[in-house]
Amino acid sequence: QVQLVQSGAEVKKPGASVKVSCKASGYTFTNYYIYWVRQAPGQGLEWMGVINPSGGSTSYPQKLQGRVTLTRDTSTSTVYMELRSLRSEDTAVYYCARDWWAKYNYGYYGYWGQGTLVTVSS
Amino acid sequence: QSALTQPASVSGSPGQSITISCTGTSSDVGGYNYVSWYQQHPGKAPKLMIYDVSSRPSGVSNRFSGSKSDNTASLTISGLQAEDEADYYCSSYTSSSSTWVFGGGTKLTVL
C-alpha cells in the first residue's frame, strides 16, 4: 500500500533552517510527483511546491522562492523539503503528498504523509 | 488572503444537502478543470474527495459530488451525516503563476 512517512517534529530558532524528509513506499517512486503543503495552527492549507522525482525538476510559489528547496534521493525513495531563514510565521504542520495520477502533475493530493510539526521560537 | 474564495462556514441537518462554493478567476477555476476538493478532520491529514472538478476517487461516497460554472466550483454533500462534519478545501491550478492554490477552507457543521 502507498505510504508516505515523514520525519519527526522540529523546534528551531528564528533565522535557522529546517529539513523535513518524506519517505515513500508501496509504489514506483519516480512515477509520481510529490507536493508539499503546510498548515499554520488554526489556519488553512498553503501550497509550498512540487518536485518531479524522476528528473528532479521543481516549482515553487513566488512567496517562498529563495527560501524553500525540494530535493529527492531516488536510492532511498525520499523527498526532502528545506526551508531557510525561519520566522515565527513558519510555525506549521508540513505535509508531503503524492499526486493521484502517475507521470503528470495534476495537483491532486491523493496520498498524504502524517505531517511534521515545525515550531519556530526563540 | 487565499487565491480561491470559500465561505468560512456552512451548516446543515442530518439528511439534508449542502453546497460549498469556491470562487476564482479565469486564470484558475474558470480556465482549467484541474479542480479538486479535500476533507480534513481535526488533527488529521486532508483527504482527496473530488478531482477533475467532478470525479470521485474509489472509496469516496457518492454522496459527494462536484461541479463548475464559470469561475466558481462547487462541492455538494447530500444526505448529510455526522461524520461529514469537517473542514473542506478546494484547490486549482493557476496559470498566473503556473502553480497550485487552495481556497481558504470551509467549516461544515452538522447540526
Boltz contact constraints between the chains, C-beta under 6 A:
constraints:
  - contact:
      token1: [A, 44]
      token2: [B, 104]
      max_distance: 6.0
  - contact:
      token1: [A, 44]
      token2: [B, 105]
      max_distance: 6.0
  - contact:
      token1: [A, 45]
      token2: [B, 89]
      max_distance: 6.0
  - contact:
      token1: [A, 45]
      token2: [B, 102]
      max_distance: 6.0
  - contact:
      token1: [A, 47]
      token2: [B, 100]
      max_distance: 6.0
  - contact:
      token1: [A, 61]
      token2: [B, 99]
      max_distance: 6.0
  - contact:
      token1: [A, 95]
      token2: [B, 45]
      max_distance: 6.0
  - contact:
      token1: [A, 100]
      token2: [B, 51]
      max_distance: 6.0
  - contact:
      token1: [A, 106]
      token2: [B, 34]
      max_distance: 6.0
  - contact:
      token1: [A, 107]
      token2: [B, 34]
      max_distance: 6.0
  - contact:
      token1: [A, 107]
      token2: [B, 93]
      max_distance: 6.0
  - contact:
      token1: [A, 107]
      token2: [B, 100]
      max_distance: 6.0
  - contact:
      token1: [A, 108]
      token2: [B, 36]
      max_distance: 6.0
  - contact:
      token1: [A, 108]
      token2: [B, 51]
      max_distance: 6.0
  - contact:
      token1: [A, 109]
      token2: [B, 48]
      max_distance: 6.0
  - contact:
      token1: [A, 110]
      token2: [B, 48]
      max_distance: 6.0
  - contact:
      token1: [A, 112]
      token2: [B, 45]
      max_distance: 6.0
  - contact:
      token1: [A, 115]
      token2: [B, 45]
      max_distance: 6.0
